[in-house]
Amino acid sequence: MIEKLEPFRVLVEAHTKARFVADWERDNRRYPLEVHANAWLCKIKMGRKYANVDVGQSGKYMVELDTGNIYGIKAYGVIHRRHFYGTLDTIHEWNWSDYTARKLGKMAA
């Protein structure tokens, strides 16, 4: 399970950074992009039952270590089971860039 957490961390960080860059370009580059450099960094903090996934300085997702299920949070360290975002095996089916993850639409063949 732990080996699947790193690709998830990298993906969340890449999607979040891409959103910051797009917002920066849309806002006519009125400020240096580096101002927000810490806001897209993603870290994982391991617990006994869950891994906390922090984006910037805030908790954002929790991964159930036994199953690989990804959930949102109610408060830091408190899982929100009604906010389910797939599993570590389905991370590429989601866009992780926004306030909450969004399921990607079916790709045209």
DSSP file (Angstrom, degrees, kcal/mol; ACC not computed):
  #  RESIDUE AA STRUCTURE BP1 BP2  ACC     N-H-->O    O-->H-N    N-H-->O    O-->H-N    TCO  KAPPA ALPHA  PHI   PSI    X-CA   Y-CA   Z-CA
    1    1 A M    >>        0   0    0      0, 0.0     3,-1.3     0, 0.0     4,-0.8   0.000 360.0 360.0 360.0 -40.9    0.0    0.0    0.0
    2    2 A I  H >>  +     0   0    0      1,-0.3     4,-0.9     2,-0.2     3,-0.8   0.859 360.0  58.3 -62.3 -35.4    2.8    2.4    0.9
    3    3 A E  H 34 S+     0   0    0      1,-0.2    -1,-0.3     2,-0.2     0, 0.0   0.716 104.3  53.1 -68.5 -18.5    4.3    2.1   -2.6
    4    4 A K  H <> S+     0   0    0     -3,-1.3     4,-1.1     1,-0.1    -1,-0.2   0.639  96.4  68.2 -87.2 -16.4    1.0    3.3   -4.1
    5    5 A L  H <X S+     0   0    0     -3,-0.8     4,-2.6    -4,-0.8     5,-0.2   0.873  92.0  58.2 -71.6 -36.7    0.9    6.4   -1.9
    6    6 A E  H  X S+     0   0    0     -4,-0.9     4,-2.6     1,-0.2     5,-0.2   0.928 104.9  48.6 -63.8 -46.3    3.8    8.1   -3.6
    7    7 A P  H  > S+     0   0    0      0, 0.0     4,-2.2     0, 0.0    -1,-0.2   0.882 112.6  51.0 -59.9 -34.9    2.3    8.1   -7.1
    8    8 A F  H  X S+     0   0    0     -4,-1.1     4,-2.6     2,-0.2     5,-0.2   0.929 110.1  48.6 -65.4 -45.3   -0.9    9.5   -5.6
    9    9 A R  H  X S+     0   0    0     -4,-2.6     4,-2.4     1,-0.2     5,-0.2   0.925 112.4  48.5 -59.5 -45.7    1.1   12.3   -3.8
   10   10 A V  H  X S+     0   0    0     -4,-2.6     4,-2.5     1,-0.2    -1,-0.2   0.900 112.4  48.7 -62.6 -42.0    2.9   13.2   -7.0
   11   11 A L  H  X S+     0   0    0     -4,-2.2     4,-2.6    -5,-0.2     5,-0.2   0.923 111.4  48.1 -66.3 -45.4   -0.3   13.3   -9.0
   12   12 A V  H  X S+     0   0    0     -4,-2.6     4,-2.4     1,-0.2     5,-0.2   0.925 114.0  48.0 -61.0 -43.9   -2.2   15.5   -6.5
   13   13 A E  H  X S+     0   0    0     -4,-2.4     4,-2.5    -5,-0.2    -2,-0.2   0.913 112.3  48.5 -63.7 -43.3    0.8   17.8   -6.4
   14   14 A A  H  X S+     0   0    0     -4,-2.5     4,-2.3     2,-0.2    -2,-0.2   0.918 113.4  46.6 -64.8 -44.1    1.1   18.0  -10.2
   15   15 A H  H  X S+     0   0    0     -4,-2.6     4,-1.8     2,-0.2    -1,-0.2   0.911 113.8  48.5 -64.2 -42.1   -2.7   18.7  -10.7
   16   16 A T  H  X S+     0   0    0     -4,-2.4     4,-2.0    -5,-0.2    -2,-0.2   0.917 111.7  48.7 -66.3 -43.2   -2.7   21.3   -8.0
   17   17 A K  H  X S+     0   0    0     -4,-2.5     4,-2.6    23,-0.3    -1,-0.2   0.910 108.2  54.9 -62.3 -41.7    0.4   23.1   -9.5
   18   18 A A  H  X S+     0   0    0     -4,-2.3     4,-2.4     1,-0.2    -1,-0.2   0.882 107.7  50.0 -59.8 -38.4   -1.1   23.0  -12.9
   19   19 A R  H  X S+     0   0    0     -4,-1.8     4,-2.6     2,-0.2    -1,-0.2   0.916 110.3  49.5 -66.3 -42.4   -4.2   24.8  -11.6
   20   20 A F  H  X S+     0   0    0     -4,-2.0     4,-2.4     2,-0.2    -2,-0.2   0.913 112.0  48.5 -62.2 -42.2   -2.1   27.4   -9.9
   21   21 A V  H  X S+     0   0    0     -4,-2.6     4,-2.5     2,-0.2    -2,-0.2   0.919 111.9  48.9 -64.3 -43.7   -0.1   28.0  -13.1
   22   22 A A  H  X S+     0   0    0     -4,-2.4     4,-2.3     1,-0.2    -2,-0.2   0.912 112.6  47.9 -63.1 -42.2   -3.4   28.3  -15.2
   23   23 A D  H  X S+     0   0    0     -4,-2.6     4,-1.9     2,-0.2    -1,-0.2   0.905 111.2  51.6 -63.3 -40.7   -4.8   30.7  -12.7
   24   24 A W  H  <>S+     0   0    0     -4,-2.4     5,-2.2     1,-0.2     6,-0.3   0.904 111.7  45.8 -63.1 -43.7   -1.6   32.7  -12.7
   25   25 A E  H ><5S+     0   0    0     -4,-2.5     3,-1.2     1,-0.2    -1,-0.2   0.878 111.9  52.0 -67.7 -37.5   -1.6   32.9  -16.6
   26   26 A R  H 3<5S+     0   0    0     -4,-2.3    -2,-0.2     1,-0.3    -1,-0.2   0.843 103.8  58.0 -66.8 -33.4   -5.3   33.9  -16.6
   27   27 A D  T ><5S-     0   0    0     -4,-1.9     3,-0.8    -5,-0.2    -1,-0.3   0.125 119.8-108.8 -86.1  22.4   -4.7   36.7  -14.1
   28   28 A N  T < 5 -     0   0    0     -3,-1.2    -3,-0.2     1,-0.2    -2,-0.1   0.759  57.2 -78.8  58.1  28.3   -2.2   38.3  -16.5
   29   29 A R  T 3 <S+     0   0    0     -5,-2.2    -1,-0.2    -6,-0.2    -4,-0.1   0.898  73.4 163.4  52.9  49.8    0.8   37.3  -14.3
   30   30 A R    <   +     0   0    0     -3,-0.8    -1,-0.1    -6,-0.3    -2,-0.1   0.588  64.3  25.6 -76.3 -10.1    0.2   40.2  -11.9
   31   31 A Y  S    S-     0   0    0     -7,-0.1     2,-0.2    -4,-0.0    -4,-0.0  -0.960  99.2 -82.7-147.0 159.3    2.4   38.6   -9.2
   32   32 A P    >   -     0   0    0      0, 0.0     3,-1.7     0, 0.0     4,-0.3  -0.473  32.0-135.7 -68.2 135.6    5.3   36.1   -9.2
   33   33 A L  G >  S+     0   0    0      1,-0.3     3,-1.8    -2,-0.2     4,-0.1   0.805  99.7  72.7 -59.7 -30.6    4.1   32.5   -9.4
   34   34 A E  G >  S+     0   0    0      1,-0.3     3,-1.6     2,-0.2     4,-0.3   0.682  76.2  80.5 -61.8 -17.5    6.6   31.6   -6.6
   35   35 A V  G <  S+     0   0    0     -3,-1.7    -1,-0.3     1,-0.3     3,-0.3   0.856 101.3  37.1 -55.2 -34.7    4.4   33.4   -4.1
   36   36 A H  G X> S+     0   0    0     -3,-1.8     3,-1.3    -4,-0.3     4,-0.7   0.215  80.9 116.3-103.3  13.7    2.2   30.2   -4.1
   37   37 A A  G X4 S+     0   0    0     -3,-1.6     3,-0.7     1,-0.3     4,-0.4   0.855  79.2  46.5 -55.5 -39.5    5.0   27.6   -4.3
   38   38 A N  G 34 S+     0   0    0     -4,-0.3     3,-0.4    -3,-0.3    -1,-0.3   0.699  99.2  72.2 -75.7 -17.4    4.3   26.1   -0.9
   39   39 A A  G <4 S+     0   0    0     -3,-1.3    -1,-0.2     1,-0.2    -2,-0.2   0.730 100.8  41.5 -73.5 -21.6    0.5   26.0   -1.6
   40   40 A W  S << S+     0   0    0     -4,-0.7   -23,-0.3    -3,-0.7    -1,-0.2   0.507  84.8 114.7-103.9  -4.4    0.7   23.1   -4.1
   41   41 A L        -     0   0    0     -3,-0.4    15,-3.4    -4,-0.4     2,-0.4  -0.453  53.9-151.8 -67.8 137.1    3.3   21.0   -2.3
   42   42 A C  E     -A   55   0A   0     13,-0.2     2,-0.3    -2,-0.2    13,-0.2  -0.926  14.6-177.9-117.3 133.2    1.8   17.7   -1.2
   43   43 A K  E     -A   54   0A   0     11,-2.5    11,-2.8    -2,-0.4     2,-0.5  -0.929  16.5-143.0-128.8 153.0    2.9   15.6    1.8
   44   44 A I  E     -A   53   0A   0     -2,-0.3     2,-0.5     9,-0.2     9,-0.2  -0.968   9.5-167.4-117.5 130.3    1.9   12.3    3.3
   45   45 A K  E     -A   52   0A   0      7,-2.7     7,-3.1    -2,-0.5     2,-0.3  -0.973  19.3-138.6-116.9 119.7    1.7   11.7    7.0
   46   46 A M  E     +A   51   0A   0     -2,-0.5     5,-0.2     5,-0.2     2,-0.2  -0.551  24.5 174.7 -82.5 138.3    1.4    8.1    8.0
   47   47 A G        -     0   0    0      3,-1.7    -1,-0.0    -2,-0.3    18,-0.0  -0.608  46.4 -93.3-122.6-171.6   -0.9    6.9   10.8
   48   48 A R  S    S+     0   0    0     -2,-0.2     3,-0.1     1,-0.1    -1,-0.0   0.935 119.1   8.9 -72.1 -46.1   -2.0    3.5   12.1
   49   49 A K  S    S+     0   0    0      1,-0.2    16,-2.6    16,-0.1    17,-0.5   0.691 130.6  34.8-106.7 -25.5   -5.1    3.2   10.0
   50   50 A Y  E     - B   0  64A   0     14,-0.2    -3,-1.7    15,-0.1     2,-0.5  -0.910  61.9-137.2-133.3 154.7   -4.9    6.1    7.6
   51   51 A A  E     -AB  46  63A   0     12,-2.3    12,-2.5    -2,-0.3     2,-0.5  -0.969  25.3-140.7-107.3 126.6   -2.5    8.2    5.6
   52   52 A N  E     -AB  45  62A   0     -7,-3.1    -7,-2.7    -2,-0.5     2,-0.7  -0.755   9.8-155.2 -87.1 130.5   -3.2   11.9    5.8
   53   53 A V  E     -AB  44  61A   0      8,-3.1     7,-2.3    -2,-0.5     8,-1.8  -0.928  12.8-167.2-110.1 111.9   -2.6   13.7    2.5
   54   54 A D  E     -AB  43  59A   0    -11,-2.8   -11,-2.5    -2,-0.7     2,-0.5  -0.811   9.8-162.5-102.5 137.0   -1.8   17.4    3.0
   55   55 A V  E >  S-AB  42  58A   0      3,-2.4     3,-1.7    -2,-0.4     2,-0.3  -0.983  70.4 -32.8-117.9 122.4   -1.8   19.9    0.2
   56   56 A G  T 3  S-     0   0    0    -15,-3.4   -17,-0.1    -2,-0.5   -13,-0.1  -0.567 126.7 -29.5  66.0-127.8    0.0   23.1    1.2
   57   57 A Q  T 3  S+     0   0    0     -2,-0.3     2,-0.3   -18,-0.1    -1,-0.2   0.275 123.6  82.1-101.9   8.7   -0.6   23.6    4.9
   58   58 A S  E <  S-B   55   0A   0     -3,-1.7    -3,-2.4   -19,-0.1     2,-0.2  -0.861  77.8-116.9-121.5 149.2   -4.0   21.9    5.0
   59   59 A G  E     +B   54   0A   0     -2,-0.3    -5,-0.2    -5,-0.3    14,-0.1  -0.589  38.3 162.0 -74.8 142.8   -5.2   18.3    5.2
   60   60 A K  E     +     0   0A   0     -7,-2.3    13,-0.5     1,-0.5     2,-0.3   0.651  54.0  17.3-131.2 -44.2   -7.2   17.4    2.1
   61   61 A Y  E     -BC  53  72A   0     -8,-1.8    -8,-3.1    11,-0.2    -1,-0.5  -0.912  52.6-152.1-133.8 158.7   -7.6   13.6    1.8
   62   62 A M  E     -BC  52  71A   0      9,-2.6     9,-2.9    -2,-0.3     2,-0.5  -1.000  10.7-153.1-130.7 136.4   -7.2   10.5    3.9
   63   63 A V  E     -BC  51  70A   0    -12,-2.5   -12,-2.3    -2,-0.4     2,-0.6  -0.938  16.5-132.3-112.3 124.4   -6.3    7.1    2.5
   64   64 A E  E  >  -B   50   0A   0      5,-2.7     4,-3.2    -2,-0.5     5,-0.3  -0.648  15.5-151.6 -74.2 118.4   -7.4    4.0    4.3
   65   65 A L  T  4 S+     0   0    0    -16,-2.6    -1,-0.2    -2,-0.6   -15,-0.1   0.821  89.1  52.9 -67.5 -32.3   -4.3    1.8    4.5
   66   66 A D  T  4 S+     0   0    0    -17,-0.5    -1,-0.2     1,-0.1   -16,-0.1   0.870 127.8  17.0 -70.0 -36.3   -6.1   -1.6    4.6
   67   67 A T  T  4 S-     0   0    0     -3,-0.3    -2,-0.2     2,-0.1    -1,-0.1   0.667  92.2-124.3-111.9 -22.5   -8.2   -0.9    1.4
   68   68 A G     <  +     0   0    0     -4,-3.2    20,-1.2     1,-0.3    -3,-0.1   0.536  54.9 156.0  82.4   7.0   -6.6    2.0   -0.4
   69   69 A N  E     - D   0  87A   0     -5,-0.3    -5,-2.7    18,-0.2     2,-0.5  -0.442  34.5-142.6 -68.0 140.0   -9.9    3.9   -0.4
   70   70 A I  E     +C   63   0A   0     16,-2.8    15,-3.3    -7,-0.2     2,-0.3  -0.914  24.7 174.2-109.9 128.6   -9.5    7.7   -0.7
   71   71 A Y  E     -CD  62  84A   0     -9,-2.9    -9,-2.6    -2,-0.5    13,-0.2  -0.874  29.1-119.1-127.9 159.0  -11.8   10.0    1.3
   72   72 A G  E     -CD  61  80A   0     11,-2.2     8,-2.2     8,-0.7     2,-0.3  -0.231  37.8-112.7 -78.8-177.5  -12.1   13.6    2.0
   73   73 A I  E     - D   0  79A   0    -13,-0.5     6,-0.2     6,-0.2     3,-0.1  -0.917  16.8-161.0-123.7 150.8  -11.8   14.9    5.6
   74   74 A K  E    S-     0   0A   0      4,-2.8     2,-0.3     1,-0.5    -1,-0.1   0.841  88.6 -15.3 -86.6 -45.6  -14.3   16.5    8.0
   75   75 A A  E >  S- D   0  78A   0      3,-0.8     3,-3.0     0, 0.0    -1,-0.5  -0.916 104.4 -56.7-149.0 167.3  -11.5   17.9   10.1
   76   76 A Y  T 3  S+     0   0    0     -2,-0.3     3,-0.1     1,-0.3   -24,-0.0  -0.286 128.7   5.0 -57.7 123.1   -7.8   17.2   10.3
   77   77 A G  T 3  S+     0   0    0      1,-0.2     2,-0.6    -2,-0.1    -1,-0.3   0.495 105.8 110.4  82.9   4.7   -7.5   13.5   11.0
   78   78 A V  E <   -D   75   0A   0     -3,-3.0    -4,-2.8     2,-0.0    -3,-0.8  -0.946  63.5-137.7-117.0 113.4  -11.2   12.9   10.8
   79   79 A I  E     -D   73   0A   0     -2,-0.6     2,-0.6    -6,-0.2    -6,-0.2  -0.336   3.4-149.6 -69.9 146.2  -12.3   10.8    7.7
   80   80 A H  E >   -D   72   0A   0     -8,-2.2     3,-2.0     3,-0.2    -8,-0.7  -0.864  10.7-172.2-117.0  93.9  -15.5   11.8    5.8
   81   81 A R  E 3  S+     0   0A   0     -2,-0.6    -1,-0.1     1,-0.3     3,-0.1   0.715  80.9  62.6 -63.5 -22.1  -16.9    8.6    4.4
   82   82 A R  E 3  S+     0   0A   0      1,-0.2     2,-0.8   -11,-0.0    -1,-0.3   0.610  93.4  67.8 -79.4 -10.5  -19.5   10.3    2.3
   83   83 A H  E <  S+     0   0A   0     -3,-2.0   -11,-2.2   -11,-0.1     2,-0.4  -0.754  72.7 169.2-107.9  82.5  -16.7   12.0    0.3
   84   84 A F  E     -D   71   0A   0     -2,-0.8   -13,-0.2   -13,-0.2     3,-0.1  -0.821  19.3-177.2-101.9 130.6  -15.3    9.0   -1.5
   85   85 A Y  E     -     0   0A   0    -15,-3.3   -14,-0.1     1,-0.4     5,-0.1  -0.235  46.2-100.4-123.0  43.3  -12.8    9.5   -4.3
   86   86 A G  E     -     0   0A   0    -16,-0.1   -16,-2.8     3,-0.0    -1,-0.4  -0.365  52.5 -64.4  77.8-155.6  -12.0    6.0   -5.5
   87   87 A T  E >   -D   69   0A   0    -18,-0.2     3,-1.5    -3,-0.1   -18,-0.2  -0.722  45.7 -94.2-126.8 174.8   -9.0    4.0   -4.6
   88   88 A L  T 3  S+     0   0    0    -20,-1.2     3,-0.5     1,-0.3     4,-0.1   0.701 124.9  59.0 -64.7 -17.7   -5.3    4.2   -5.1
   89   89 A D  T 3  S+     0   0    0      1,-0.2    -1,-0.3   -21,-0.1     3,-0.2   0.630 108.8  43.2 -83.1 -14.2   -5.8    1.9   -8.1
   90   90 A T  S X  S+     0   0    0     -3,-1.5     3,-1.9     1,-0.1    -1,-0.2   0.080  72.4 119.7-117.7  23.1   -8.2    4.5   -9.8
   91   91 A I  G >  S+     0   0    0     -3,-0.5     3,-1.2     1,-0.3    -1,-0.1   0.779  70.6  61.1 -63.1 -26.5   -6.3    7.7   -9.1
   92   92 A H  G 3  S+     0   0    0      1,-0.3    -1,-0.3    -3,-0.2    -2,-0.1   0.494  91.2  68.4 -80.9  -1.1   -5.9    8.5  -12.8
   93   93 A E  G <  S+     0   0    0     -3,-1.9    11,-2.7    10,-0.0     2,-0.3   0.341  96.8  68.0 -92.3   5.6   -9.7    8.6  -13.2
   94   94 A W  E <  S-E  103   0B   0     -3,-1.2     2,-0.6     9,-0.3     9,-0.2  -0.906  73.1-135.0-128.3 151.1   -9.9   11.8  -11.1
   95   95 A N  E     -E  102   0B   0      7,-3.2     7,-2.3    -2,-0.3     3,-0.3  -0.947  21.1-176.8-101.9 118.5   -8.8   15.4  -11.4
   96   96 A W        +     0   0    0     -2,-0.6     5,-0.1     5,-0.2   -80,-0.1   0.235  55.1  95.7 -99.4  11.3   -7.2   16.4   -8.1
   97   97 A S  S    S+     0   0    0    -82,-0.1    -1,-0.2     5,-0.1     4,-0.1   0.741  71.6  63.3 -81.3 -23.6   -6.6   20.0   -8.9
   98   98 A D  S    S-     0   0    0      2,-0.4     3,-0.1    -3,-0.3   -82,-0.0  -0.098 104.2 -78.6 -95.9-169.7   -9.6   21.8   -7.4
   99   99 A Y  S    S+     0   0    0      1,-0.1     2,-0.3     2,-0.0    -1,-0.1   0.864 121.2  17.2 -57.2 -37.6  -11.0   22.2   -3.9
  100  100 A T  S    S-     0   0    0    -28,-0.0    -2,-0.4    -5,-0.0    -1,-0.1  -0.970  96.6 -97.2-133.5 151.7  -12.4   18.7   -4.2
  101  101 A A        -     0   0    0     -2,-0.3     2,-0.4    -5,-0.1    -5,-0.2  -0.345  36.4-153.6 -66.7 146.8  -11.5   15.9   -6.6
  102  102 A R  E     -E   95   0B   0     -7,-2.3    -7,-3.2   -17,-0.1     2,-0.2  -0.985  17.5-117.6-126.9 134.5  -13.7   15.5   -9.6
  103  103 A K  E     -E   94   0B   0     -2,-0.4    -9,-0.3    -9,-0.2     2,-0.2  -0.488  33.9-122.8 -68.0 132.8  -14.3   12.3  -11.6
  104  104 A L        -     0   0    0    -11,-2.7     3,-0.1    -2,-0.2    -1,-0.1  -0.486  26.6-111.8 -75.5 147.9  -13.1   12.6  -15.2
  105  105 A G        -     0   0    0     -2,-0.2     2,-0.2     1,-0.1    -1,-0.1  -0.267  45.7 -78.9 -72.2 165.4  -15.6   12.1  -17.9
  106  106 A K        -     0   0    0      1,-0.1     2,-0.2    -2,-0.0    -1,-0.1  -0.457  50.7-119.2 -67.6 136.7  -15.3    9.1  -20.2
  107  107 A M        -     0   0    0     -2,-0.2     2,-0.2    -3,-0.1    -1,-0.1  -0.536  25.9-113.4 -78.3 140.4  -12.7    9.5  -22.9
  108  108 A A              0   0    0     -2,-0.2    -1,-0.1     1,-0.1     0, 0.0  -0.499 360.0 360.0 -72.4 141.7  -13.9    9.4  -26.5
  109  109 A A              0   0    0     -2,-0.2    -1,-0.1     0, 0.0    -2,-0.0   0.477 360.0 360.0 -77.8 360.0  -12.5    6.5  -28.4
